[in-house]
């Protein structure tokens, strides 16, 4: 999940969003986002889809399976 954590943080920062701002935008708790970025929790498939759609990337990209 390290690749996911890195990509999530990178995408969030590219948009200039704090964890709290991203949480509001996508309807996911800020504590979940924080744990994901710190590799302290696994993300669910449905949440991956929400994030991928928001950032305009594929789920595979978020997971580090493609560049």
PyMOL Python script that loads the backbone (N, CA, C, O; Angstrom):
from pymol import cmd

cmd.read_pdbstr("""\
ATOM      1  N   UNK A   1       0.814  -1.202   0.000  1.00  0.00           N
ATOM      2  CA  UNK A   1       0.000   0.000   0.000  1.00  0.00           C
ATOM      3  C   UNK A   1       0.855   1.263   0.000  1.00  0.00           C
ATOM      4  O   UNK A   1       0.320   2.372  -0.021  1.00  0.00           O
ATOM      5  N   UNK A   2       2.171   1.109   0.024  1.00  0.00           N
ATOM      6  CA  UNK A   2       3.029   2.291  -0.003  1.00  0.00           C
ATOM      7  C   UNK A   2       2.832   3.111  -1.262  1.00  0.00           C
ATOM      8  O   UNK A   2       2.798   4.340  -1.209  1.00  0.00           O
ATOM      9  N   UNK A   3       2.702   2.436  -2.392  1.00  0.00           N
ATOM     10  CA  UNK A   3       2.514   3.153  -3.652  1.00  0.00           C
ATOM     11  C   UNK A   3       1.219   3.951  -3.614  1.00  0.00           C
ATOM     12  O   UNK A   3       1.177   5.096  -4.063  1.00  0.00           O
ATOM     13  N   UNK A   4       0.161   3.348  -3.077  1.00  0.00           N
ATOM     14  CA  UNK A   4      -1.112   4.056  -2.965  1.00  0.00           C
ATOM     15  C   UNK A   4      -0.956   5.291  -2.085  1.00  0.00           C
ATOM     16  O   UNK A   4      -1.414   6.373  -2.452  1.00  0.00           O
ATOM     17  N   UNK A   5      -0.320   5.145  -0.940  1.00  0.00           N
ATOM     18  CA  UNK A   5      -0.141   6.257  -0.012  1.00  0.00           C
ATOM     19  C   UNK A   5       0.616   7.407  -0.680  1.00  0.00           C
ATOM     20  O   UNK A   5       0.236   8.570  -0.548  1.00  0.00           O
ATOM     21  N   UNK A   6       1.679   7.074  -1.390  1.00  0.00           N
ATOM     22  CA  UNK A   6       2.482   8.090  -2.066  1.00  0.00           C
ATOM     23  C   UNK A   6       1.693   8.783  -3.167  1.00  0.00           C
ATOM     24  O   UNK A   6       1.738  10.006  -3.301  1.00  0.00           O
ATOM     25  N   UNK A   7       0.973   7.997  -3.948  1.00  0.00           N
ATOM     26  CA  UNK A   7       0.211   8.592  -5.060  1.00  0.00           C
ATOM     27  C   UNK A   7      -0.935   9.449  -4.544  1.00  0.00           C
ATOM     28  O   UNK A   7      -1.202  10.520  -5.090  1.00  0.00           O
ATOM     29  N   UNK A   8      -1.606   8.996  -3.509  1.00  0.00           N
ATOM     30  CA  UNK A   8      -2.707   9.773  -2.941  1.00  0.00           C
ATOM     31  C   UNK A   8      -2.192  11.121  -2.443  1.00  0.00           C
ATOM     32  O   UNK A   8      -2.785  12.160  -2.735  1.00  0.00           O
ATOM     33  N   UNK A   9      -1.108  11.106  -1.706  1.00  0.00           N
ATOM     34  CA  UNK A   9      -0.554  12.352  -1.178  1.00  0.00           C
ATOM     35  C   UNK A   9      -0.096  13.265  -2.313  1.00  0.00           C
ATOM     36  O   UNK A   9      -0.333  14.472  -2.281  1.00  0.00           O
ATOM     37  N   UNK A  10       0.558  12.683  -3.309  1.00  0.00           N
ATOM     38  CA  UNK A  10       1.038  13.459  -4.454  1.00  0.00           C
ATOM     39  C   UNK A  10      -0.122  14.132  -5.190  1.00  0.00           C
ATOM     40  O   UNK A  10      -0.057  15.322  -5.497  1.00  0.00           O
ATOM     41  N   UNK A  11      -1.171  13.380  -5.470  1.00  0.00           N
ATOM     42  CA  UNK A  11      -2.327  13.933  -6.179  1.00  0.00           C
ATOM     43  C   UNK A  11      -3.021  15.009  -5.352  1.00  0.00           C
ATOM     44  O   UNK A  11      -3.438  16.037  -5.887  1.00  0.00           O
ATOM     45  N   UNK A  12      -3.143  14.776  -4.067  1.00  0.00           N
ATOM     46  CA  UNK A  12      -3.788  15.753  -3.179  1.00  0.00           C
ATOM     47  C   UNK A  12      -2.990  17.053  -3.161  1.00  0.00           C
ATOM     48  O   UNK A  12      -3.561  18.140  -3.246  1.00  0.00           O
ATOM     49  N   UNK A  13      -1.679  16.936  -3.050  1.00  0.00           N
ATOM     50  CA  UNK A  13      -0.843  18.124  -2.987  1.00  0.00           C
ATOM     51  C   UNK A  13      -0.803  18.870  -4.319  1.00  0.00           C
ATOM     52  O   UNK A  13      -0.715  20.098  -4.338  1.00  0.00           O
ATOM     53  N   UNK A  14      -0.866  18.135  -5.437  1.00  0.00           N
ATOM     54  CA  UNK A  14      -0.906  18.780  -6.755  1.00  0.00           C
ATOM     55  C   UNK A  14      -2.126  19.679  -6.885  1.00  0.00           C
ATOM     56  O   UNK A  14      -2.075  20.713  -7.550  1.00  0.00           O
ATOM     57  N   UNK A  15      -3.226  19.283  -6.247  1.00  0.00           N
ATOM     58  CA  UNK A  15      -4.443  20.097  -6.271  1.00  0.00           C
ATOM     59  C   UNK A  15      -4.432  21.167  -5.184  1.00  0.00           C
ATOM     60  O   UNK A  15      -5.350  21.984  -5.105  1.00  0.00           O
ATOM     61  N   UNK A  16      -3.399  21.165  -4.348  1.00  0.00           N
ATOM     62  CA  UNK A  16      -3.299  22.164  -3.294  1.00  0.00           C
ATOM     63  C   UNK A  16      -4.315  21.978  -2.177  1.00  0.00           C
ATOM     64  O   UNK A  16      -4.766  22.946  -1.565  1.00  0.00           O
ATOM     65  N   UNK A  17      -4.671  20.718  -1.919  1.00  0.00           N
ATOM     66  CA  UNK A  17      -5.696  20.427  -0.915  1.00  0.00           C
ATOM     67  C   UNK A  17      -5.088  19.885   0.369  1.00  0.00           C
ATOM     68  O   UNK A  17      -4.121  19.124   0.347  1.00  0.00           O
ATOM     69  N   UNK A  18      -5.668  20.288   1.475  1.00  0.00           N
ATOM     70  CA  UNK A  18      -5.328  19.661   2.751  1.00  0.00           C
ATOM     71  C   UNK A  18      -6.102  18.344   2.823  1.00  0.00           C
ATOM     72  O   UNK A  18      -6.991  18.087   2.012  1.00  0.00           O
ATOM     73  N   UNK A  19      -5.755  17.532   3.789  1.00  0.00           N
ATOM     74  CA  UNK A  19      -6.493  16.284   3.985  1.00  0.00           C
ATOM     75  C   UNK A  19      -7.959  16.594   4.267  1.00  0.00           C
ATOM     76  O   UNK A  19      -8.850  15.920   3.750  1.00  0.00           O
ATOM     77  N   UNK A  20      -8.206  17.605   5.082  1.00  0.00           N
ATOM     78  CA  UNK A  20      -9.585  17.967   5.432  1.00  0.00           C
ATOM     79  C   UNK A  20     -10.370  18.442   4.213  1.00  0.00           C
ATOM     80  O   UNK A  20     -11.543  18.103   4.054  1.00  0.00           O
ATOM     81  N   UNK A  21      -9.723  19.226   3.355  1.00  0.00           N
ATOM     82  CA  UNK A  21     -10.398  19.727   2.157  1.00  0.00           C
ATOM     83  C   UNK A  21     -10.737  18.582   1.203  1.00  0.00           C
ATOM     84  O   UNK A  21     -11.835  18.537   0.649  1.00  0.00           O
ATOM     85  N   UNK A  22      -9.795  17.662   1.014  1.00  0.00           N
ATOM     86  CA  UNK A  22     -10.059  16.515   0.150  1.00  0.00           C
ATOM     87  C   UNK A  22     -11.183  15.663   0.733  1.00  0.00           C
ATOM     88  O   UNK A  22     -12.047  15.180   0.001  1.00  0.00           O
ATOM     89  N   UNK A  23     -11.167  15.486   2.027  1.00  0.00           N
ATOM     90  CA  UNK A  23     -12.216  14.705   2.689  1.00  0.00           C
ATOM     91  C   UNK A  23     -13.591  15.294   2.395  1.00  0.00           C
ATOM     92  O   UNK A  23     -14.533  14.561   2.092  1.00  0.00           O
ATOM     93  N   UNK A  24     -13.704  16.609   2.484  1.00  0.00           N
ATOM     94  CA  UNK A  24     -14.992  17.263   2.181  1.00  0.00           C
ATOM     95  C   UNK A  24     -15.373  17.071   0.724  1.00  0.00           C
ATOM     96  O   UNK A  24     -16.536  16.815   0.412  1.00  0.00           O
ATOM     97  N   UNK A  25     -14.398  17.194  -0.171  1.00  0.00           N
ATOM     98  CA  UNK A  25     -14.655  17.085  -1.613  1.00  0.00           C
ATOM     99  C   UNK A  25     -15.190  15.706  -2.011  1.00  0.00           C
ATOM    100  O   UNK A  25     -16.089  15.601  -2.845  1.00  0.00           O
ATOM    101  N   UNK A  26     -14.635  14.658  -1.413  1.00  0.00           N
ATOM    102  CA  UNK A  26     -14.986  13.300  -1.836  1.00  0.00           C
ATOM    103  C   UNK A  26     -15.914  12.564  -0.867  1.00  0.00           C
ATOM    104  O   UNK A  26     -16.356  11.452  -1.158  1.00  0.00           O
ATOM    105  N   UNK A  27     -16.208  13.176   0.280  1.00  0.00           N
ATOM    106  CA  UNK A  27     -17.124  12.545   1.226  1.00  0.00           C
ATOM    107  C   UNK A  27     -16.531  11.362   1.969  1.00  0.00           C
ATOM    108  O   UNK A  27     -17.238  10.415   2.314  1.00  0.00           O
ATOM    109  N   UNK A  28     -15.235  11.421   2.211  1.00  0.00           N
ATOM    110  CA  UNK A  28     -14.542  10.382   2.972  1.00  0.00           C
ATOM    111  C   UNK A  28     -13.958  11.052   4.213  1.00  0.00           C
ATOM    112  O   UNK A  28     -13.471  12.179   4.129  1.00  0.00           O
ATOM    113  N   UNK A  29     -13.998  10.394   5.338  1.00  0.00           N
ATOM    114  CA  UNK A  29     -13.500  10.976   6.573  1.00  0.00           C
ATOM    115  C   UNK A  29     -12.029  11.356   6.499  1.00  0.00           C
ATOM    116  O   UNK A  29     -11.218  10.631   5.924  1.00  0.00           O
ATOM    117  N   UNK A  30     -11.698  12.488   7.079  1.00  0.00           N
ATOM    118  CA  UNK A  30     -10.305  12.933   7.052  1.00  0.00           C
ATOM    119  C   UNK A  30      -9.392  11.980   7.812  1.00  0.00           C
ATOM    120  O   UNK A  30      -8.221  11.839   7.462  1.00  0.00           O
ATOM    121  N   UNK A  31      -9.907  11.329   8.837  1.00  0.00           N
ATOM    122  CA  UNK A  31      -9.075  10.374   9.579  1.00  0.00           C
ATOM    123  C   UNK A  31      -8.722   9.174   8.699  1.00  0.00           C
ATOM    124  O   UNK A  31      -7.620   8.636   8.804  1.00  0.00           O
ATOM    125  N   UNK A  32      -9.646   8.752   7.835  1.00  0.00           N
ATOM    126  CA  UNK A  32      -9.360   7.660   6.890  1.00  0.00           C
ATOM    127  C   UNK A  32      -8.262   8.083   5.927  1.00  0.00           C
ATOM    128  O   UNK A  32      -7.300   7.346   5.711  1.00  0.00           O
ATOM    129  N   UNK A  33      -8.406   9.268   5.350  1.00  0.00           N
ATOM    130  CA  UNK A  33      -7.397   9.756   4.411  1.00  0.00           C
ATOM    131  C   UNK A  33      -6.026   9.852   5.069  1.00  0.00           C
ATOM    132  O   UNK A  33      -5.017   9.493   4.462  1.00  0.00           O
ATOM    133  N   UNK A  34      -5.986  10.327   6.291  1.00  0.00           N
ATOM    134  CA  UNK A  34      -4.727  10.445   7.014  1.00  0.00           C
ATOM    135  C   UNK A  34      -4.095   9.070   7.238  1.00  0.00           C
ATOM    136  O   UNK A  34      -2.893   8.899   7.038  1.00  0.00           O
ATOM    137  N   UNK A  35      -4.897   8.095   7.652  1.00  0.00           N
ATOM    138  CA  UNK A  35      -4.376   6.741   7.866  1.00  0.00           C
ATOM    139  C   UNK A  35      -3.886   6.132   6.564  1.00  0.00           C
ATOM    140  O   UNK A  35      -2.871   5.436   6.556  1.00  0.00           O
ATOM    141  N   UNK A  36      -4.588   6.380   5.461  1.00  0.00           N
ATOM    142  CA  UNK A  36      -4.143   5.849   4.164  1.00  0.00           C
ATOM    143  C   UNK A  36      -2.799   6.438   3.768  1.00  0.00           C
ATOM    144  O   UNK A  36      -1.900   5.716   3.337  1.00  0.00           O
ATOM    145  N   UNK A  37      -2.664   7.758   3.918  1.00  0.00           N
ATOM    146  CA  UNK A  37      -1.413   8.408   3.530  1.00  0.00           C
ATOM    147  C   UNK A  37      -0.243   7.973   4.409  1.00  0.00           C
ATOM    148  O   UNK A  37       0.912   8.086   3.998  1.00  0.00           O
ATOM    149  N   UNK A  38      -0.521   7.487   5.588  1.00  0.00           N
ATOM    150  CA  UNK A  38       0.523   7.038   6.509  1.00  0.00           C
ATOM    151  C   UNK A  38       0.640   5.515   6.553  1.00  0.00           C
ATOM    152  O   UNK A  38       1.280   4.965   7.450  1.00  0.00           O
ATOM    153  N   UNK A  39       0.023   4.835   5.586  1.00  0.00           N
ATOM    154  CA  UNK A  39       0.074   3.369   5.484  1.00  0.00           C
ATOM    155  C   UNK A  39      -0.383   2.677   6.768  1.00  0.00           C
ATOM    156  O   UNK A  39       0.174   1.652   7.160  1.00  0.00           O
ATOM    157  N   UNK A  40      -1.389   3.236   7.411  1.00  0.00           N
ATOM    158  CA  UNK A  40      -1.887   2.670   8.653  1.00  0.00           C
ATOM    159  C   UNK A  40      -3.212   1.940   8.471  1.00  0.00           C
ATOM    160  O   UNK A  40      -3.718   1.324   9.409  1.00  0.00           O
ATOM    161  N   UNK A  41      -3.777   2.007   7.267  1.00  0.00           N
ATOM    162  CA  UNK A  41      -5.049   1.334   6.995  1.00  0.00           C
ATOM    163  C   UNK A  41      -5.141   1.049   5.504  1.00  0.00           C
ATOM    164  O   UNK A  41      -4.520   1.730   4.687  1.00  0.00           O
ATOM    165  N   UNK A  42      -5.918   0.041   5.166  1.00  0.00           N
ATOM    166  CA  UNK A  42      -6.167  -0.309   3.769  1.00  0.00           C
ATOM    167  C   UNK A  42      -7.414   0.396   3.270  1.00  0.00           C
ATOM    168  O   UNK A  42      -8.361   0.627   4.022  1.00  0.00           O
ATOM    169  N   UNK A  43      -7.396   0.729   2.003  1.00  0.00           N
ATOM    170  CA  UNK A  43      -8.525   1.408   1.383  1.00  0.00           C
ATOM    171  C   UNK A  43      -9.462   0.372   0.771  1.00  0.00           C
ATOM    172  O   UNK A  43      -9.010  -0.645   0.245  1.00  0.00           O
ATOM    173  N   UNK A  44     -10.765   0.629   0.841  1.00  0.00           N
ATOM    174  CA  UNK A  44     -11.769  -0.263   0.249  1.00  0.00           C
ATOM    175  C   UNK A  44     -11.923   0.055  -1.239  1.00  0.00           C
ATOM    176  O   UNK A  44     -11.645   1.164  -1.694  1.00  0.00           O
ATOM    177  N   UNK A  45     -12.369  -0.946  -1.968  1.00  0.00           N
ATOM    178  CA  UNK A  45     -12.536  -0.792  -3.408  1.00  0.00           C
ATOM    179  C   UNK A  45     -13.434   0.363  -3.798  1.00  0.00           C
ATOM    180  O   UNK A  45     -13.116   1.105  -4.727  1.00  0.00           O
ATOM    181  N   UNK A  46     -14.546   0.526  -3.107  1.00  0.00           N
ATOM    182  CA  UNK A  46     -15.483   1.600  -3.446  1.00  0.00           C
ATOM    183  C   UNK A  46     -14.847   2.969  -3.219  1.00  0.00           C
ATOM    184  O   UNK A  46     -15.128   3.914  -3.956  1.00  0.00           O
ATOM    185  N   UNK A  47     -13.997   3.078  -2.211  1.00  0.00           N
ATOM    186  CA  UNK A  47     -13.330   4.340  -1.929  1.00  0.00           C
ATOM    187  C   UNK A  47     -12.239   4.619  -2.965  1.00  0.00           C
ATOM    188  O   UNK A  47     -11.992   5.772  -3.321  1.00  0.00           O
ATOM    189  N   UNK A  48     -11.594   3.564  -3.442  1.00  0.00           N
ATOM    190  CA  UNK A  48     -10.609   3.716  -4.516  1.00  0.00           C
ATOM    191  C   UNK A  48     -11.256   4.307  -5.760  1.00  0.00           C
ATOM    192  O   UNK A  48     -10.688   5.178  -6.418  1.00  0.00           O
ATOM    193  N   UNK A  49     -12.439   3.825  -6.068  1.00  0.00           N
ATOM    194  CA  UNK A  49     -13.155   4.306  -7.254  1.00  0.00           C
ATOM    195  C   UNK A  49     -13.499   5.780  -7.112  1.00  0.00           C
ATOM    196  O   UNK A  49     -13.338   6.553  -8.056  1.00  0.00           O
ATOM    197  N   UNK A  50     -13.970   6.168  -5.941  1.00  0.00           N
ATOM    198  CA  UNK A  50     -14.302   7.578  -5.686  1.00  0.00           C
ATOM    199  C   UNK A  50     -13.073   8.453  -5.884  1.00  0.00           C
ATOM    200  O   UNK A  50     -13.143   9.491  -6.542  1.00  0.00           O
ATOM    201  N   UNK A  51     -11.950   8.037  -5.316  1.00  0.00           N
ATOM    202  CA  UNK A  51     -10.721   8.821  -5.443  1.00  0.00           C
ATOM    203  C   UNK A  51     -10.229   8.868  -6.885  1.00  0.00           C
ATOM    204  O   UNK A  51      -9.815   9.925  -7.362  1.00  0.00           O
ATOM    205  N   UNK A  52     -10.269   7.741  -7.579  1.00  0.00           N
ATOM    206  CA  UNK A  52      -9.826   7.699  -8.971  1.00  0.00           C
ATOM    207  C   UNK A  52     -10.658   8.639  -9.835  1.00  0.00           C
ATOM    208  O   UNK A  52     -10.112   9.369 -10.663  1.00  0.00           O
ATOM    209  N   UNK A  53     -11.958   8.626  -9.651  1.00  0.00           N
ATOM    210  CA  UNK A  53     -12.829   9.522 -10.424  1.00  0.00           C
ATOM    211  C   UNK A  53     -12.542  10.978 -10.094  1.00  0.00           C
ATOM    212  O   UNK A  53     -12.488  11.820 -10.990  1.00  0.00           O
ATOM    213  N   UNK A  54     -12.360  11.276  -8.835  1.00  0.00           N
ATOM    214  CA  UNK A  54     -12.106  12.659  -8.425  1.00  0.00           C
ATOM    215  C   UNK A  54     -10.818  13.190  -9.056  1.00  0.00           C
ATOM    216  O   UNK A  54     -10.791  14.307  -9.572  1.00  0.00           O
ATOM    217  N   UNK A  55      -9.760  12.392  -9.013  1.00  0.00           N
ATOM    218  CA  UNK A  55      -8.469  12.835  -9.534  1.00  0.00           C
ATOM    219  C   UNK A  55      -8.312  12.601 -11.036  1.00  0.00           C
ATOM    220  O   UNK A  55      -7.340  13.069 -11.629  1.00  0.00           O
ATOM    221  N   UNK A  56      -9.247  11.889 -11.657  1.00  0.00           N
ATOM    222  CA  UNK A  56      -9.164  11.634 -13.097  1.00  0.00           C
ATOM    223  C   UNK A  56      -8.054  10.666 -13.462  1.00  0.00           C
ATOM    224  O   UNK A  56      -7.411  10.808 -14.502  1.00  0.00           O
ATOM    225  N   UNK A  57      -7.831   9.678 -12.599  1.00  0.00           N
ATOM    226  CA  UNK A  57      -6.818   8.651 -12.848  1.00  0.00           C
ATOM    227  C   UNK A  57      -7.475   7.284 -12.713  1.00  0.00           C
ATOM    228  O   UNK A  57      -8.619   7.173 -12.270  1.00  0.00           O
ATOM    229  N   UNK A  58      -6.746   6.257 -13.096  1.00  0.00           N
ATOM    230  CA  UNK A  58      -7.279   4.904 -12.965  1.00  0.00           C
ATOM    231  C   UNK A  58      -7.005   4.364 -11.562  1.00  0.00           C
ATOM    232  O   UNK A  58      -6.116   4.846 -10.860  1.00  0.00           O
ATOM    233  N   UNK A  59      -7.767   3.375 -11.176  1.00  0.00           N
ATOM    234  CA  UNK A  59      -7.527   2.688  -9.910  1.00  0.00           C
ATOM    235  C   UNK A  59      -6.145   2.043  -9.949  1.00  0.00           C
ATOM    236  O   UNK A  59      -5.421   2.056  -8.954  1.00  0.00           O
ATOM    237  N   UNK A  60      -5.781   1.477 -11.103  1.00  0.00           N
ATOM    238  CA  UNK A  60      -4.444   0.881 -11.239  1.00  0.00           C
ATOM    239  C   UNK A  60      -3.347   1.897 -10.980  1.00  0.00           C
ATOM    240  O   UNK A  60      -2.335   1.575 -10.357  1.00  0.00           O
ATOM    241  N   UNK A  61      -3.540   3.123 -11.453  1.00  0.00           N
ATOM    242  CA  UNK A  61      -2.546   4.160 -11.198  1.00  0.00           C
ATOM    243  C   UNK A  61      -2.451   4.441  -9.688  1.00  0.00           C
ATOM    244  O   UNK A  61      -1.356   4.515  -9.130  1.00  0.00           O
ATOM    245  N   UNK A  62      -3.598   4.594  -9.048  1.00  0.00           N
ATOM    246  CA  UNK A  62      -3.601   4.849  -7.599  1.00  0.00           C
ATOM    247  C   UNK A  62      -2.880   3.750  -6.822  1.00  0.00           C
ATOM    248  O   UNK A  62      -2.193   4.022  -5.838  1.00  0.00           O
ATOM    249  N   UNK A  63      -3.041   2.526  -7.267  1.00  0.00           N
ATOM    250  CA  UNK A  63      -2.423   1.388  -6.573  1.00  0.00           C
ATOM    251  C   UNK A  63      -0.964   1.175  -6.952  1.00  0.00           C
ATOM    252  O   UNK A  63      -0.292   0.314  -6.384  1.00  0.00           O
ATOM    253  N   UNK A  64      -0.470   1.959  -7.914  1.00  0.00           N
ATOM    254  CA  UNK A  64       0.917   1.816  -8.326  1.00  0.00           C
ATOM    255  C   UNK A  64       1.157   0.716  -9.319  1.00  0.00           C
ATOM    256  O   UNK A  64       2.296   0.288  -9.507  1.00  0.00           O
ATOM    257  N   UNK A  65       0.092   0.241  -9.970  1.00  0.00           N
ATOM    258  CA  UNK A  65       0.215  -0.840 -10.941  1.00  0.00           C
ATOM    259  C   UNK A  65       0.533  -0.352 -12.340  1.00  0.00           C
ATOM    260  O   UNK A  65       0.919  -1.138 -13.205  1.00  0.00           O
ATOM    261  N   UNK A  66       0.372   0.954 -12.567  1.00  0.00           N
ATOM    262  CA  UNK A  66       0.715   1.568 -13.856  1.00  0.00           C
ATOM    263  C   UNK A  66       1.175   2.988 -13.621  1.00  0.00           C
ATOM    264  O   UNK A  66       0.890   3.590 -12.586  1.00  0.00           O
ATOM    265  N   UNK A  67       1.896   3.519 -14.606  1.00  0.00           N
ATOM    266  CA  UNK A  67       2.413   4.887 -14.486  1.00  0.00           C
ATOM    267  C   UNK A  67       1.537   5.890 -15.178  1.00  0.00           C
ATOM    268  O   UNK A  67       1.837   7.084 -15.167  1.00  0.00           O
TER     269      UNK A  67
END
""", "prot")
cmd.dss("prot")
cmd.show_as("cartoon", "prot")
cmd.util.cbc("prot")
cmd.orient("prot")
